[in-house]
Amino acid sequence: MSGCHRGSPNGAAASASARHAELAPVVDHGELDTKAPDDAPKLAATVIAATVYKLPDTGSRKLGYVRLGGVVKRDPAPVPGRGCKGDFYHVYPMGYVCTDEATIKLDAPLVRAASKRPDLSKPLPYKYAFVRANAPQYLRVPTRAEQEKSEFKLDEHLAWFAEHRAEVQTVLLGANDQTLDARGIVVPGGKPPAGFRPSTSLSENELLGGDGPNDPIPFWLQNGRQIPNVSGFDVPASSVFADRVRRKTGLSLVGAFDTDSEGLKRRFAVTVDLRLVPATKLKPDTGSAFHGIELSDKLPMPFAWVASSDAKSYQIVKGSEALRTMDDVPRRVIVPLTGKARIEAGERLYQTSKDQTLWLKAKDLDIVAPPPEWPEVAEHGEKWIDICITQQTLVLYQGKKPYYATLVSTGRDRLGDPKETLSTPRGSFKLQSKHVAAAMDSEENSAVSGGMRAHASTHSENAKATVERLKRARASGEDLDEDDKRRLLNIDKGRDPEYGITVRRGAAGFELRDVPWIQYFASGYALHGAYWHDVFGVPRSHGCVNLSPIDARVVFRWTDPPVPEGWHGINVGSEMGEGTAVIIRE
């Protein structure tokens, strides 16, 4: 294979290098790295993201942050500092947190209310749902009158939901239903842990974050709201709700419960920022169950995932330009290849290794093969990530030894200029920051709190440029594919939901809350899990690299530096350790 083009993969080189790569030891965090005493006291975050500073000074470098309710170990006594109205405490393994954003009182009502933390043992760290219709975000349990006033045509909505409830609340087996080993890799046919219940057996309440099928109203919502509003949407303390949430928004949930107000029985889901959304407005989602594979001598490179839903195998008819159609090949099946390719009947074909009389069309495959040249990090034996845009594949390497491979979805404009189109930048990068989960908008712009707002992104401008390019292409009579024709039709109607752009003035996009396992490698571009689609292997994003939730967690846990225990995100740098290299090629 030449680069990532659909040429002939080098089977010999790949076979020699496809050996198991062990996980590297945990990175050393440098001179600031210290181990907390076993009996060290603790501190908890009381804002969405409490900043961890390098020094007891709010003007010093931001090392990372702790999410609302998150608990980390600290030193017993505060230290003098600057910029903090409260006290600075040294936390472990390094840095300082100000009690303006945290508390040492772990029994504080707000800490108890936010005690459900992200489940780091699972591909999806929260329960997730999509908003089916614009909904209020209540701050306290609303009365019947308040619901009728806040929600348009409520009776009509509830009648529709009662009729379609089973359909709306039905889910498929998803990311958290797979059996994983200690590294997060799927164990094919593995026995689930004791007490495991598949998503398809969970109650509606549990699918929306509840602990059981009929949870009571939580303590902090009894007799009004007993904790402050931490959503960031400032309203008077007496307000019933703080903002509304738009249709198509993805929500992360940590609880659900039933209510009854004057005969109006209703369930509410609790978002991570402790607001309430009516369950009738939500559809739970379990994410994609797709995942990559660990590489070993049992499956040497080159091999391919079948990318098409109508792929077939062929035999080459000697003395003729015809191909004999043989069998259907299921989508996403893995096919070992010999490395031989040829062009017959106007099609580039690849030879399968199990039956060398069978060939597959290049257009039906996403091929995993070594890079045409080894980067410097590989020569030095370091960890690095190889991403091929043409083939939509990602491989984790330790030196020249491949460890794990999977399919991704990169920018939908493939090999275009990232400054002008929705394309993923190519080149050599290093990870800049890591986040267990953070919100992204419909254009994949991310905002994380604690002074760690993501780099300013040009995605919106890139999307608009793509729209203009499509309009020019149509005006010039250029032959457009069906996807582009559909997008232009949406643009003509004043919308473009595929790009996340709203052409009509006054409207706005949607957001995807708590996108899991985000790792930024360039300004505005990240590797991250995607719980909202299952087309990995097909370019789709606005420039980020989408992975399935299972794969995103594998990559996140494998890369350096690790996120310290109790932290929610880190800025990579000299204090935290150097970030793993990311090589993105054609």
N, C-alpha and C positions, 0 to 999 in steps of 0.2 A: 504494500500500500504506500502510495506517495503522499506524505502528510496525512490528511484526513479525507483525501479525495477517494472516490470509489474506484481505486485501482487494485492492484494485486497485493494482498497482505503477505508479509514475510512470515511464513509459518515456522521456519526453523528458528529464527531469532526469538520468536514469541515462546516457542516450546521450551527453549533453554532457560528463559527467564521466568516462566510461570511457576514459581515456587512460593510456598507459604511465607508471608512476611509477618513476623511477630510484632506486636505493639511495642513501640518505643517506651522507655521509662517516662514517668511523669516529669515534666520540665521543671528545672530549678528556677524559682522566681527571683533569684539573685539575693543581694545583701539584705533586702527588706523581708525576705521569706523567713518566717518563724512559726514554730508549731505551738498551738495553744495548749496550755495545761489542761489536763482532763477535767479539772474542777473549775475551769474559768467561767465567770459569770457571762451573761449574754445581753444582747441588745436587739431590738426589733424595729423594723422600718414602719413609720406611721404615715408615709406619703407613698404615692404610686412607685416612686423610685428614689431611694435615699442614696445620695452620692457618697462614694468612698474616695477621699482625697489622699494624695501622696503624703501631705503634711497637714498638721492641724491649722489649716489656713484655706479658706474658701477660694482663694486666688491661686492655689497650687494645682498641679496636674490632677485630673480626674482619672482615677484608676479603674473605676467601675461603679456598680450600684447594687443595692439590695432592694428587692421588690416589697411592696406593701405586705406587712405580716411576716416577711422573711426574718429569720433569726440567725445571728452570727455571734461567735464568741468574742469577748472583749477583755481588756484589762480592768481590774477592779476600780481604779481611781481615774478621774478625768485629768486632762492635761491642759495647760494654757494654750490659747490659740487666737486666731484673728478671723473676723467675719461671721462668727457664730454667736447668737444671742444666748444660747444655752451652753452646753458643755461639749467638748470634744473628747471622744474616747478612741483609744487605739484598738482596732479590730484585727482579726486574724484572717489570712496569714500576713496581711500588711495593710497599712493605711489608717485613715481616721474618719469617723462619722460624727456629724454634729447632731445634738439632740433636738435641734429645730425640726429635724426630719425623722427622728427616731426616739425611742424611749427605752429606759432600762427596766421599766415596769412591765413584765411580760404578761401580767394579768389585766392589763388595761383593756377596757371594752373594745377599742378599735383593733388591738392586736388579736383578741379572741375572735372578733368578727371575721378577720382576714386570716384565720388559722389554716384554711385549706390551701395548701401550697401546690405549685405545679408538680405533677408526678413525673419525676425525671427517669423513672424506670420504664416509661412507656413512650412509644413514638409520638403520640398526641398527649402533651402534658396536661391538657384540660379537656373537658367536654366541649363540643362545638355545635353550633347551630347557625342556620342562615335565616335572616329576616325575610318573611314572605310578604309582608305589607308594612308600610311605615308605622312605627310604633313609638309610644312615649317611653321614656326611661324614668320610672318613678323612683323617688328617694325614700318613700315610705309606703306602707300598704294603703292603697287608695280605697275610698269608700265607693259604693255603687254610683253615687251622684258624680263623684270626681272622675270615675272611669267613663261614664256617659258623656261628660263634658269634654274630656280629653281625646276620646277616640271616635272618629267619624263613623256614623252608621253602625254603632256597636252591636245592636240587636241583629242586624243583617249579617254582620261578620260572624257572630257567635253561632247563628243558625247554619251558615255555610260550614263552619268548622265542625259542628256536631255531625253533619252529614258526611264529611270527608276526613274525620279524625284518624281513622285507621290508615288511610292512604298517606296522610301528611306525616304521621309519626313512625311509619315503617322505615327501618334502616337495613342496610346490608352489612355483612361481616366486613370489618375494616382494618385499619392499621393496628389498633390495639388488640386485635383478635389473633395475632400471629404469636407463635411460641418462639422466644428469643433465647440465645445463649448469653453468657455473662458479658459479651462484647456488643450485644445488641443485634447480632446476626441471626436471621431466621433459621430455625432448625426444621428442615422439611419433615413433616409427619411427626414432629415432636409432641410429647405429652404436655398438655397445659399444666401450670402449677395448681396445687391444691386450692380449691375454692374458686377457681376461675369460672366466670360466667360470660358467655359470648354476648356481644352487643345485641344480637337478635333476641336474646332472652331478657334483656333489661326492660324495666318499666319505663313509661314516658317520663316520670319524675327523675329516674336515674339517668336517662339519656340526656337530661337537661342539667345534670350536675348534682342532683339530690343523692342522699345516702341510702334512701329506701323508696318504696312506692308511694308513700304518703307522709312526707316529712311535715312537722309542725312549723309554724312561723318561728324563725330564729329569735333568740333573746333580744337582739339589738333592734328588732322591729316591733316588739311588743309595746303597746301604748305609745305609738309614735316612733320616731327614729331616735335611737339612743347614742348614735355616733355621728361625727361630723361628715359632711359631704367631701369626699376626696377625689371626685371625678375630674376635677379641673374645669368643670363648667360651673362658674360661680353663680349662685342664686341665693336669695334670702333663706334663712334657716327654716322659715315657715312654708317654703315652697313644697308642692306635692311632687313635682318632677324636675329633672335637670336635663333639658334638651330632648330631642327625638332621634330615632335611629332609622336610617333609610332602608328601603327594600334592597335586597341582595347583600347587605352587610353581613360579614361573618363575625359571630360573637363567640367569645370564650366564657365558659360558665363554671361557677363553683358551688352552686346550690339551686334548689327549687323547693317549693312548698305550696300547699293548698290554702285558700282563703274562702270566706263566706261573708258577704256584706249584703244584708237585707235580701237574702235568697239568691244573690248572684255568686255562684260558686266558680272560682277561677284559680288557676295555677299561675305562679310567677317564677321566672328563672332569675337567678342572681348572677350578675356579671362580675368580672374580676375587680372592677372598681366599685363594687357594692351598690350598683343600681339595679332596679327591677324592671324586667321586660315581660309582658304577658306571654304565656306559653302558647296561646292560640295564634300568635303572630310568628311563631318560630317553627322551623323544620330541623330536627337534629340531624347531624351528619357524622359519619365515622371515618372519613378519609379513605384514601386508596390503600388497598392491601398489597399493591405491587412492591417488589423489593429486588435488589440486586443479589449478587452471589459472591461468596468467598472464592478466591482463585487458588488453584493447586494444580499438581501434575495430572489430576484426573480430568481437568478441562483446560488444556493449554490454549494460549492464543495461537492463531486467530479463531474467533467464533463470532456468532451474530445472534442478535434477537430478531425475530421476524416482526417487522414493523407494520405490515399491511394486514387487513382483515380478510383479504381475498387472495393471499399468496398461494402459489402452487409450486411443486417441484417439476423439473423437466429432464428429459433425456435428449441428447443431441443426436439427430439423425445423420449418420455419415453419408457424405455425397449429396447432401441437401441443405438448403438454408432453413429448413423447417425445424421446429422444436416439437417433440412429442410430450404432451401434457400428461403428467403422472398423477400425483396425489395432492389433495389440499394440505396446506401446512398452517396450523393454527397460529393466530397472532400471539406474539410474545413467547413462543416456544424458542428455546436456545438450540442453535444448530452449530455443531463443530465444523470447521472449514479446513481444507488442505492448504490454502494459501494460493491455489491456482485460480486464475480468472481468464476468461476469453469472451470475445464478442461473436455472437451468432444470431442470425435473423434480426440484426439491428439492436440487439439487447446485450448489455454486459452481464455475464453470468459468473457465479462463483460455485466451485465444486465442493460438495459436502464430503466430510472425511469418513463417515460411517458407511456410506454407499457411494463410491466414487463415480458411479454411473449417473448420479443425480446432481442436478445443478439448480441454483436458485437465482432469480433476477436481482440485480443490485438495487433496484428501486424498492424492493420489498424488504431490505435488510438494514439494520443498524449494526455495523461491524466494530468489534473490539479488537484492536491490534496495537502493537508497540508504536511509539512515535518514530518518525523517520530519522530523527537525531535525538540523542539523549541530552537533556539540559544539564547545566553545571551541577544543579542540586542532586541529580541522579548519580553523576560521576563521584560526588562526595559522599554518597550513601545516605543522604538526608530524606526525610519525608517530603512528598510533594503530591499534588493533585493534577492529573492530566485530563483536560476537558477538550473534546473534539466536537466542534460545531457542526461540521458536515454530517458526522455520524450520530450526533446527539448522545454521546457516551461520556462517562466519567470513570476514571480508574485511579485508585489510591496506590501509590508506590512507596516503598522504602528502598531508596537507591534505584536499582534496576529490577527489583523484585515486586511484582504486582500483588496486592493484598485483597482488593475488593473492586468489583466493577458493577456499573448499573447504567440505566438510561436516565437522561435528564431532558428538560425542556428549556432551551436557551431563547434568546430574543427572536421574535417571530419573523423579523426581516433578515435572518440568517447572517450573511456575510456583508451586510451594509455598513456604512459609516455610523458608528454609535452616536455621533454628534448630530446626525441628520435623520436617522431612522431608528426603529426599535430593534436594535441589534446589540449583542453582547460584545464588549471590547475584547480584542485579542492581544496577547502578549504575556509577559511574566509579571506576576504580582505576588504580594504576601498578604496574609490575613491582617486586617486592621482592627477589627473588633468582633466580639462574639456575644450573642444574646440568646438566652434560653427561649424567649418569645417576646415579640414586640408587634405593635400595630403597623400595618402598611395600608396605604390608600389604594384606590383602583388603578393607580399608575405605578405601584410598587415603590412609592416613596415611603420611607419609614421614619417614624418619630419615636425616639425612646427618651424617657425622662432622665432626671438626675444630671442635667447638664451634658448629656451625651446625645444630643440631637444628631441624627445622621447627616452625613455630608449633603450639601445642597445638590439636588438632582436635576438633570435636564430632561427627565423622562417626558414631562408634559410638552415641552417644546419639540422633542423628538417625535411624539405622537402626532402633533399638529403638522409637522413637516411631512410625515408619512401620508396624512390626509391630502395635503396639497399635491404630493407626488402622484397619488392615485387620480386626483382630479385632472392633473396635466396629462397623465397617460390616457385617460378616457377621451379627453379633448383631442389628442393627437391620433386617435384611432388605434392605439396600441392594444394588442390582444391580452386581455386580463383573464386570470383564472377565476374559478367560481367563488373562492373565498373573497377575492378583491371586489368582485361584482356585488357580492352580498354586503360587504362593508360600505361600498359606495351607495347602495340602496339605503342603508341605515343613515348615512351622512345626509342624503337627500331628504330624509324624514326628520332631520334635526338631531340625530343621536348616532352614537357609535359605541354600543355596549361592548363590542369585542376589544376595542382599544382602551376602554375606560375613559373615553373623552366624552364630554357633553358639549355638543356644538351649540345647542340652544342656550341663549343668555339667561342667566339667573338660576340655572339648575346646577347641581353639584354631583360629584362622584360618590362612591361608597367606600367603605373601609373594610379591611380584613384584620380583625383583632387577634393579637397573640399568634401571629405567624411563627411557627416553631423553628428553632435551631438555625437562627440567622447568623451568617458569617460574612462580614463585609471584606471585600478584597480590593476594591477601588472606589472612587468617589461615586456614591449612589448605586453601586452594584454589589450584589451579595449572592452567596449560596444560601438557599433556605428551603425548608419544607413547604409544600403546597397541599393544603387539605381540601382545596376547592376544585381540583380537576384530577383526571386519571388518563392523561394522554402523554405520559412521559415517553420520550423517544421522538416527539414531534415538537418543532419550534413553536413557542406559544407566548413567552413572557414579554415584558417591556424592556428586557435587557438583563435582568437577573437570571440566575441559574436555578430553575425549579427542580427539586427532588421530591420523591415520595416521602411521607413522614418517617417511614422506617429507615430509608437510606439517609435522610438528612440527619437523623440522630446518630447513625453509625459514623458518618463523616465528622459530625460535631464532636463526638467523643474521641475520635482518632486524632484530630488535629491538635496542634499546639498553639498557644498555651491553653491548659485546662481552665475552666471557670472554677474558682475556689468554692468550697462547700458553703452553702447559704447565700452566695451571691447570685445575681440574676444576669449580669452582663459585665464584660470587661473591655477596656481599651487596650489593645495589644501594644507593647512597647518595651523599652529597656527594663522597666520594673517588673512587668508581668511575664516577660520572655518573648522571644521573637516568634512571629506568626509563621505557620506552615506556608510553603510556596504553592502558588496556583498558576499553572501554565495553561493558557487557553489558546488553541491553535485552530486553523482552518479544518 
